[in-house]
Amino acid sequence: MQLKTVLNSIEKHKSFVYGEARWSKDATTVSIEFDVQARRNSKPVCSGCGRKRPGYDRLEARRFEYVPLWAIAVFLVYALRRVNCPECGVVVERVPWASGKNQQTHSYRLFLATWAKRMSWQEVATVFGTSWDSVFRAVRWVVEWGIAHQDLTNIVSIGIDEIQYRRGHKYLTLVYQLDEGAKRLLYVARDRTEASLNGFFDLLTESTISGIQFACTDMLPAYLKVLKARASQALNILDRFHIMKKFGDALDKIRAEEARQLRKDGYEEILKNSRWCLLKRKVNLTKKQVVKLRELLKYNLRSVKAYLMREDFNRFWMYTSPTWASKFLHDWCVRAS
């Protein structure tokens, strides 16, 4: 099978035809070139208004980088026509395989962006004989195309989280769609403020916002406030990790206060070196910490009571029935108060 036949099968354009493949050699590299010609009597498309207009003249032939073949660079060679458009003036024609002044074809940019999900951008550049900037531009083009063609309707469940992307408390706000069969990243914004999350809801129509039934978040006040104001009908689901983290923070506060009080009253410092015995999960305790915990549980301390209440609350996550889970939570709150 000839290379021209392969190219016509995977990258065929209605108003253009491919010439035969040829070798192109210079001092350092070898590549394959395909001449591209406009079909006879076809009119060029204005890059401004997108309409077919009469031709004006031709520019010098330009090489457009295509997907490499057997690690050999492939180029489409075409002399762009200029069009005489009554609305836009004399402008360069629009071609279907590339956009603007970019000399990478759409297929090649998609190829680089796909590999950039699997390897670092520098590795992609090295393997395919291009530059880091070329990989960056390819990824940016794919992301911008995806945002422009993104369907933000029929969203039922969303997840909101933040990640630290740099030292010095530099965060990003992320919004995901969590529906069955449609799990995807919807939105990214700098920081973790109310404005960061409001930007997501600004992209949605009122009908889409009203269709959101579930929102899974952590306990960041800014996120909770925006959800209450913009999507109050959605059931806000708090994730287990952050709920149990609040338990840990409260337990550590009680332990520290009680340790200071015991020291002040002249009692034995039984809570000394006990922090991680109380905060860590049992399966993660060292042998020394297990011994220390057993010793602590013999004492009637507020810290011990708080530890036992936290451990008892873990049973809540095992319930599958909302009714029984609600009953357990009510009883637990009564005992805690």
N, C-alpha and C positions, 0 to 999 in steps of 0.2 A: 504494500500500500504506500503511495506517495505521500510526502509530508503535506503537499497542497490539498490532497483529499482529506487528510486528517483535520487540517485547519478549517476547511469548508464544512466539516461535520460538526465542529464544536464552536466555531466563531464565524458564522455566516452572516453577512450583512446585505440587505436587500439591494441597495444601490451601488454596491462595490464588488469588485472581483479581485482575486489574488493571482499574481504571477507565479512563476516557478521559483522554488527555493534556491538560494545560492550561498556559497561560503563567503564570509567577509573576514579578512585577516589583517591584523596590524602587528606592531612589534611585540605586544604582550598578550593579546587575547584573540580567540577565534569565536565567531558568532555566525548565526544563520539569519539571513535576511529574506523577507518576502515583499516584493513590490505590490502595492495596492493601487488599483486604478478605479476611477469612477466609471460606472456603466455609461455607454454612449447615450447621448440625449437626456441624461439625468440632470436635474437641476440641483445645485447646492442648497443647503438649508442655512438660513441666517442664524448666527449664534445669538443674536439679540432677541428677535421676536419668534424664532422657531418656524418661520414660514419659508417655503421654497421661493427662491428669487433667482434672477438671471445672473450668470457668472460675470466677473469683472476681469480678473487675471489670476495667475498662479504665483505662489511663493516657492522658495527653494524646498527641495525634498527634505522631510524631517523624519527622524527615526523614533518610533514608539516602542518602548520595551515591552515584550510579551513574556508569557510564562516560559521559563527555561526548559530545554529538552535534553535529557541525559547530561545535566549540569552544563549545557552549552547555552549561552545567551541567545535569545530569539528576538528579532526586531521586525516590526512592520514599517515599511518605508513608503511614505506618501507625500506628495506635493499638495499642500492645502490650497484650495481655491478661495479667492475673495469674492464676495457677492456684492452686488449693487442694490441695496435695499432702500426703497423710498422712505422707510420709517427710521431705520438705524444708520443709514449712510453706507459707506464702503467698509465692510467688516469681514473677518475670516469666517469661513463656513463652520458649521457644527458637524463633527464626525461622531459616529455611534460608539467607537471603541475607546475614546479618551475625552477629556473635558479641559477647557481652558488651555493654558500653556503647559500643562503637565505632560511630560513625555513618557509617563507610565500608562499602559492600557488599564482599563477597569479590571480586566481579568487578572493582570499581574498584581495590582494593588490588593485585590481580594485574596490572591494566592499568598502574598506576604503577610497580610493580616491574619490569615488562618494559621500560618506557621507561628506567628507572633504570640498566639495563645498557648503554644506548646513549649516554646523556647524563649530565652531572653532576646530582646530586639537586636543586641549586638551579635548574638549567635546566628540569628536569621540572616543578618547582613553578611556575616562571614561565609556562611554555607552557600548562599546564593549569589555571592559576588557583587553585592551592592553596598550602599552606605547605611549607617544608622538613621540618618535623616530621611532616606527613602522609605525605610520601614516605618518610621514615625509618621510620615505623610500618608502612607498607605493605611495605617491604623486609624488616623484621624479622619480620612475620607470615608472609611467603612462606618465608623461611629456616627459621623454626621449624616450619612445616608440613612442609617438605621433610625436615628432620631427623627429625621424628616418624614420617614415612612412608618413611624411607629403607630400602632393601633392602641389607643388608650380608652377603649370602650369595653363593656362587659367585664369589669373588674369586680370581683366579689370579696376576695381576701387579699390583704396586703401585710407585709412585714416591714417594720421600720427599725433601723439599727444605725449605730455609728461605729466607725473604725478609725484608729489612729494611723495616719499615713506618714507621720514625721515626728521626730522628737520635739518636745516643747509644747505638748498638748495641741497638736495640729490634727483636726478631725475632719472626716467627711460624713455626711448624712446619706444613707442608702435607703431606697424604697424598693421592695420586691413585690411581685405578684406571686401569690402562693396557691392559686387555684389548681385543682387537679388537671394535669395535662397542659398547664400554662404557667410554669414556674420560670420567671425571668426577672432580670434587673430592669426597673422602670425609670429610675431617677437617681442622680448623684448631685450633691451640692456641697460646697465648702462649709465648714463649721458644723455645729450641732445646736443651732439657735432656732427660735420660732420662725425667723425669716427663711432659714434653710428649708424647713418642712413646708412652709406656706408656698414656696416656689413650686412644689409638686402639685398642690391642690389648685394653683393658678393655671396649670396646664390642662386641667380636667373641666369638662362641662358639668353643669349642675346635675344633669341626669346621671352621669357617671359617678359623681360623688355620692348621690343618694342611693346608688346601687351597691356601694361598699357595705358589706354586712359584718366583716370581721377585720380587726386590725391588731396585729401582734407587735408589741413594743417592749422596750425596757421601761424603767421607771423614771426616765429623765423628765423633769417638770416641763421643759419647753415642748417636748413632743406631746405630753398628755394635755397640755393647754391648747395646742393647735388642734388636736383630734377632737377635743370637746367643742371647740368653736366651729370647726369646718366639717366634721363628720360625726356629729353627736349620735346619729342613729346606729353607728357601728359598735359592735361589741368589742371592747378593748381587752385583749388577752395579754396578760403580763407573763413573761417567760419565767420558768422555774429558777434559772440561774440567778436572776436579779432579785427575785423574792427571797431566796435562801441567803443571798448576800446581805440583804437587810437584816435577816435573823442573826447572821454572823456579826454584823456591825453592832447590833443591840447587845448581843451576848458579850462582846469584847468591852463595850462601854460599862456594862454592869460589873464585869470582872475587875476592870481597872478601878472603878469607884470603891468596890468592896475591899480590894487589896489595900487601897490607901486608908480606908476606915479601920481595918484590922491593925495596920501598922500604927495608926494614930492612937488606937485604944490599947496598944501594948500586947496584943495577942500574937500567937505564933503565925509567921508569914506562910501559911499553908498554900496560898495562891501564887507564891513566887515560882517562876518558870512554868506556869500552867497555861499560858496563853494558847499555844498550839495544841495542847492536849484537848482543849475544849473546842477549838475552831476546826480542826482537821476531822475528816471522816474516819471512822473506826478502822477501815481497811488500810488507811494510809499512815496510821500511827506506828512509830518505832516501838521496840520492846520497852525501852525506858519510859516512853510516853504512856504506854498501856499500864505500866505499874503505877505511874503518877496519877492517871485517871482513876484507877481502882481506889487509890488512897483518897482522892478528892470526894468520890461518891459516898464515902462514909460520913461526911460532914453535912450538917444542915445549913447550907449557904445559899444565898440568893443566886450566886453564879451557877451552882449545881442545879437548882430548880430551873433556871433559864436554859441550861444545857439539856436537861431532860425534856423540857417543853419543846425545844427545837427538834430533838430527835423524834419525839412523838409526832410532830407535825409532818414528818416525812411520810407517814402513812397516808396522808391526804392525796399524794400523787399516785397511789395505787388504786384509787376508786375509779370505776368506770360508769357508775350510776350517778347522775347529777343529784338525785334525791339523797342518797346515802352520803355523798361527798358534802352536801349542804348541812346535813345533820351532824356529821363529824366536825365540820368547821364551827358550827354553832357551839357544840359541846366544848371544843378546844378553847374557844374564846371565853366561855364562861369560866373554865378552869384557870385560864391565864389572867383573868381579871380578879 
